[in-house]
């Protein structure tokens, strides 16, 4: 690596990703669990997509949303983990400036999309439980497609200003990013300019998306719980609530680590940098790994199709 990495320049052609600062000697060992989780995430989400595509009985709104979640998970972890593993295994730390901004866009836009899809799934559960007779007429295939498209457009339009603003800043201090990926604040904090616009916009959009989605999910589940508790028998209440179990698990797996990581990176000035970077990577990888397991185990129709896939009849 040349000494020019820390010299003065205005527009760097490349950035240098450090990996996990302070734990460079342990990169190879750290890569083992991350590589394992990534392999599980890729395999699991492709299996979910294959099962839903090949099983006509699963061609319904809930399963279409699960497929959208699987695609989002695949993109979200694939835009970061391969580069991280190349840093750990091959010391391949350089990333082109444009590629860095592209990675930034994909990380944050698909994070927003995943949050939106979880909200759409909450709406699906609300209609299915609170107005079951109209579920098939409300959530038709065109409506589901429009909901999915609106989540994509929302994530894209809200995130696009982040890399556009980052591109215009001069970077005259260093091009060394103390991270495994081009996370928004890790990049713009290297600029030798007033980055308050970038900082405020990134913080405001993240809070707007997450807080609004969580609020509407909470409203949906408040109505769902009211409908469940109005059912006459305990068995009916448990059976109905059981249909929400996988979705609730996916919500917890996504929002709890995401909120903790976001708050730590913004306000955890006394938290060690390597801990922040490690947890940020866990947040990008744990939901894609857990979601296919959650839906495969807790959704009976997917579970039955999965068993038929790996255990042929007559065995």
GISULKA-V567363 format. One line per field, one symbol per residue. ss: DSSP state (H for helix, E for strand, C for the rest). phi: phi as a letter, one per 30 degrees, with the letter a starting at -180 (. if undefined). burial: # if it has 16 or more other ideal C-beta (glycine too) atoms within 10 Angstrom, else .. Layout:
ss: ???
phi: ???
burial: ???
//
This chain:
ss: CCHHHHCCCCCCCEEEECCCCCCHHHHHHHHHHHHHHHHHHHHHHHHHHHHHHHCHHHCCHHHHHHHHHHHHHHHHHHCCHHHHHHHHHHCCCEEEHHHHHHHHHHHHHHHHHHHHHHHHHHHHHHHHHHCHHHHHHHCCHHHHHHHHHHHHHHHHHHHHHHHHHHHHCCCCCCCEECCCCCCHHHHHCCCCCCCHHHHHHHHHHHHHHHHHHHHHHHHHHHHHHHHHHCCCCHHHHHHHHHCCHHHHHHHHHHHHHHHHHHHHHHHCCCCCHHHHHHHHHHHHHHHHHHHHHHHHHHCHHHHHHHHHHHCCCCC
phi: .ddddcddacbddbccddjcejbedceddddddddddddddddddddedddddccedcdbeedddddedddddddddddbdeddddddcchdcdbeeddddddeddedddddddddddddddddddddcdbddcedddcdeddddddddddddddddddeddddddddddcccacccdacbddedddddddcadcddddddedddedddddddddddddeddddddddddddbddddddddddceddddddddcddddddddddddbddcdeeddddeddddddcdedddeddedddccedddddddddcbedjc
burial: ....#......#..#######.#...#..##..##.##.###.##.###.##..#..#.######################.###.##....###.#..##.############################....#...#....#..##..##.##..##..##.##..#.##.###############.##...#..##.##..##..##..##..#..##..#..##........#..##.##.######.###.##..##..#..#....##.#####################.##.##..##.........
//
